[in-house]
Amino acid sequence: MSSFINGLMRFRRGAWEMLATILIALGVFMLMQPFWMLAFTYSFIVTLVGTVMFIIVSHFPE
C-alpha cells in the first residue's frame, strides 16, 4: 500500500493508471446500477474523467 501512495506522490505511471482504471470501472458500475439515481447522473462524468486521466498518465515515466 505504501508503494502505491509513493507512486502517486512521485507521479509514476503504474499507480496513476490503476487509479484511472478504477475510476473508469466505477463510472461503468454507476451507469449500470438501477437503484441510485444520483450515481447514474454522475456516471458519465466519472467515466470521462477516468478516461482522460488514463490518456494523460500514460505519458508519465515508469
N, C-alpha and C positions, 0 to 999 in steps of 0.2 A: 504494500500500500504506500509506503514512503517513497518507493521508486516512481510510482505513478504521480504523486504530488510533486516530486523533484523534477520529473519530466515536464510537468505543466509549468512549473516555475522557470525552467530553463528553455522553454519553447522548443521541445523536442517533438518530432513528428508522431511517434507511436502513441504517446499519451493523448495528444490533441485529436488524432484520428479516432482513437477509441471514444473520446468524449463526443465527437461529431457523429459517430456511428450510433451511439446511444441516443442522441437527440433525434436522429432520423428514425430509429426504431420506436422511440417514444411517440413521435408525431404520427407514425403509421398506426400504432396501437390506439392513440387518441382518436384517429379518424374512423377506426373500425368498431369502436365500442358503442353500444346503443343506449347506455344508461345515463351518461352525464353530458348534458348539452354544452356546458362551458368548455369541457375538454374537446368536444367536437368542433366548437367555434374556433379554438386556437390551434387546432391540429395542423392546418396548412402552414401557419406561420412557424411553428416549431420545426416542421419538416423542411421548410425553406431555409431557415437559419442553420439547421444541421447540414444541409446540402452545400450551402455557400461556405460554411465553416470548413467542411471537408475539402472543398476545392482550394481554399486559401491555405490550409495547413498542410496540404500535400506538397507544398513548396518549401516547408520548413526542413532544416537539416535533420539527419538521422540522429 
